[in-house]
Amino acid sequence: MYKVAVVGASGYTGAELLRLLAGHDGVDISGVTSRQYAGQPVSGQFPSLRGCVEMDFELLNLSEVAQRSDIVFTAVPHQTAMEMVPELLDGGARVVDLSADFRLADKATYAVWYQEHTAPHLLAEAVYGLPELNREKIGAARLIANPGCYPTSAALALAPLLEDGRIDPATVIIDSKSGTSGAGRGAKVASLFCEVNEGFKAYGLPKHRHTPEIEQTLSTLAGQEVIINFTPHLVPANRGILSTCYSSLAGNAGSAELHGLFCKYYEGEPFIRVLPEGQLPNISQVRGSNFCDIGLVVDNRTNRVIVVSAIDNLVKGAAGQAIQNMNLMLGLPETQGLLQAPVFP
Ligand SMILES: NC(=O)c1ccc[n+]([C@@H]2O[C@H](COP(=O)([O-])OP(=O)(O)OC[C@H]3O[C@@H](n4cnc5c(N)ncnc54)[C@H](OP(=O)(O)O)[C@@H]3O)[C@@H](O)[C@H]2O)c1
């Protein structure tokens, strides 16, 4: 059995990692860390995990956790992660980092959108962990930069079109909606029930921090620099991201033709469900699962294609994708522990 630890296990993505790892029969959990709840049982914070994860949170000791783990998941805020990852790697562990710290290849770009990078020597080594686009590099990686939730939904929605030159990359608009777990478990006024319930708002305009990450992936796919408009919204749901992506077509194509392109591009991908023509995704149909559902139409009046993707931000947008990467790194079947059907209703 492989040993895996979760650093930052008291947060939402940490808890989701524990839920999924508890049902994974190829790994044992070798450590769960939290500063706030050290010495307390996991089930005290997450009663849903009672009987599934019978462990206590511990204070983080980087070298010790690294020594007893094949893989360490760092489910902590950006800036915090880059202070931990070098020592975890030096201690002999491989790392799947869920934060944004190793996702941008260019340290100057990172400095513009976040802050100065304290471990820039690792940026070239970090592999962007979007298996559908980058599978062959993930297996041998020591450090995986697990993609952001919005960037996952946008990249999977637009990859077939950009790679096949079907859209004008200068015209891409990504309009996304996220449930409130996307903001993490920390207490914040903006996440209170009365602030979120019955509301629906845009935020982070015009420079949400996921913008350069999305642009980096789309630029690689297009083979040229892609600059986008990205508008995130907060919706009163616990989980889920729905991204509606618009772009002008590079030539003429109908819905049926582009639907065929998506089906071919994602043929054999276990977690991508290209919906039948005429159907569009709903976050309620992917909840708790590692699926990304995709639907698309061509609007002949405007000659634009509209692609809609839905994921669970905590699963395909974070913990599920991290475990998909872990499976590839450990040589386990990519789908192991991840084939749960979505929870509905
Ligand atoms: N939520 C999502 O949908 C989502 C999706 C994709 C990626 N992510 C990324 O995943 C990471 C975790 O997100 P989250 O939503 O799980 O956040 P969260 O709910 O706020 O949890 C953060 C975790 O990090 C720990 N932590 C915070 N500051 C720390 C520090 N200075 N040193 C050590 N531990 C620290 C916290 O535990 P203690 O305070 O108890 O130590 C907690 O366990 C973030 O980088 C986030 O951007 C989140």
The ligand as an ORCA input file, in Angstrom:
! r2SCAN-3c Opt
* xyz 0 1
  N     -12.141     25.288     -2.471
  C     -12.003     24.965     -3.747
  O     -12.975     24.740     -4.473
  C     -10.619     24.864     -4.343
  C     -10.507     24.372     -5.638
  C      -9.229     24.269     -6.217
  C      -8.110     24.665     -5.505
  N      -8.258     25.170     -4.242
  C      -7.026     25.568     -3.547
  O      -6.744     24.565     -2.577
  C      -6.146     25.148     -1.421
  C      -6.997     24.810     -0.200
  O      -8.290     25.352     -0.426
  P      -9.494     25.104      0.586
  O     -10.701     25.621     -0.089
  O      -9.468     23.728      1.101
  O      -9.080     26.110      1.769
  P      -9.594     26.157      3.280
  O     -10.898     25.451      3.387
  O      -9.497     27.551      3.705
  O      -8.494     25.279      4.036
  C      -7.157     25.706      4.137
  C      -6.357     24.698      4.925
  O      -5.020     25.161      5.021
  C      -4.612     25.197      6.384
  N      -3.770     26.400      6.534
  C      -4.143     27.671      6.339
  N      -3.099     28.511      6.502
  C      -2.044     27.729      6.830
  C      -0.693     27.982      7.168
  N      -0.207     29.237      7.174
  N       0.116     26.947      7.474
  C      -0.373     25.687      7.473
  N      -1.659     25.368      7.173
  C      -2.472     26.372      6.856
  C      -5.886     25.251      7.203
  O      -5.767     24.518      8.397
  P      -5.399     25.119      9.827
  O      -5.776     26.573      9.799
  O      -6.192     24.309     10.793
  O      -3.930     24.875      9.928
  C      -6.854     24.462      6.323
  O      -6.758     23.093      6.612
  C      -6.055     26.661     -1.698
  O      -4.789     26.976     -2.193
  C      -7.128     26.868     -2.766
  O      -6.874     27.979     -3.589
  C      -9.474     25.271     -3.658
*
